Amino acid sequence: MKAIWNGQVIAESNDTVVVEGNHYFPAESVKREFLRDSSTRTTCPWKGVASYYHLEVDGQTNPDAAWYYPEPKEAAKQIVGRIAFWKGVSVIE
């Protein structure tokens, strides 16, 4: 699977975990040079507290377009150490 935004491959892995239709990529498969920390946090009742990254590619920013669960609840333990994408990021095979 590949995550692509603004013409750049942001992440690429054959080992994604799909939860609620979203592909969670291993953190080590994500190109960190495109990630910027965000202060945004949201809470999912069964996954826990999500943290976000802004994507920055060629001077353009896609706010909060990537998220992860630093300490997911037991029901979502399969996504620990993984990052998912939305907000116009294409995830394709």
Wavefront OBJ file of the C-alpha trace (Angstrom):
o trace
v 0.000 0.000 0.000
v 1.056 3.595 -0.634
v -0.146 6.843 0.917
v 0.236 9.724 -1.560
v -0.409 13.419 -1.174
v 0.578 16.372 -3.373
v 2.442 14.054 -5.740
v 4.679 12.523 -3.058
v 4.658 9.059 -1.560
v 4.272 9.701 2.171
v 4.267 6.041 3.256
v 4.702 2.647 1.627
v 4.284 -0.796 3.171
v 3.005 -4.309 2.515
v 2.129 -4.532 6.216
v -0.832 -2.251 6.894
v -3.568 -2.946 9.430
v -7.092 -1.959 8.377
v -9.375 -0.592 11.105
v -12.693 1.033 10.259
v -11.645 1.226 6.593
v -8.382 3.063 7.314
v -4.964 1.603 6.545
v -2.557 2.042 9.457
v 1.031 2.026 8.198
v 3.985 0.977 10.357
v 5.578 4.198 11.652
v 8.936 3.203 10.176
v 7.382 3.078 6.672
v 6.326 6.746 6.857
v 8.684 9.392 5.463
v 9.217 11.598 8.513
v 10.426 14.554 6.464
v 6.786 15.173 5.461
v 5.380 15.109 9.023
v 4.988 18.093 11.334
v 3.721 17.748 14.902
v 0.201 18.951 15.621
v -1.334 19.790 18.991
v -4.681 18.288 17.908
v -6.013 15.412 20.007
v -9.269 13.502 19.625
v -10.770 10.645 21.612
v -12.300 7.446 20.286
v -14.335 5.476 22.831
v -12.722 2.146 21.933
v -9.308 3.135 20.492
v -8.289 5.870 22.928
v -6.682 9.290 22.399
v -5.385 10.057 18.894
v -2.535 12.442 18.139
v -2.075 14.104 14.753
v 0.542 15.260 12.273
v 0.288 17.937 9.609
v 1.653 16.885 6.212
v 3.998 19.299 4.490
v 5.010 18.683 0.885
v 6.598 21.216 -1.481
v 5.588 24.152 0.702
v 1.952 23.055 1.009
v 0.436 21.978 4.327
v -2.401 19.528 4.893
v -3.373 20.095 8.555
v -3.998 17.068 10.758
v -3.936 14.724 7.747
v -2.219 11.886 9.622
v -3.066 10.383 12.990
v -1.878 7.750 15.394
v -2.673 6.350 18.812
v 0.415 6.595 21.066
v -1.236 4.406 23.713
v -4.261 2.677 22.179
v -6.734 0.862 24.378
v -6.526 -2.936 24.552
v -9.227 -3.342 21.862
v -7.026 -1.433 19.385
v -3.601 -2.746 20.373
v -2.966 -3.864 16.765
v -2.465 -0.205 15.725
v 0.217 0.713 18.251
v 3.208 2.172 16.400
v 1.136 2.831 13.260
v -0.019 5.940 11.380
v -3.149 6.445 9.236
v -4.102 9.168 6.751
v -7.124 11.120 5.514
v -7.984 14.625 4.217
v -7.184 13.992 0.570
v -4.333 11.541 1.076
v -4.768 8.709 -1.453
v -4.129 5.227 -0.125
v -3.684 2.820 -3.018
v -2.214 -0.589 -3.769
l 1 2 3 4 5 6 7 8 9 10 11 12 13 14 15 16 17 18 19 20 21 22 23 24 25 26 27 28 29 30 31 32 33 34 35 36 37 38 39 40 41 42 43 44 45 46 47 48 49 50 51 52 53 54 55 56 57 58 59 60 61 62 63 64 65 66 67 68 69 70 71 72 73 74 75 76 77 78 79 80 81 82 83 84 85 86 87 88 89 90 91 92 93
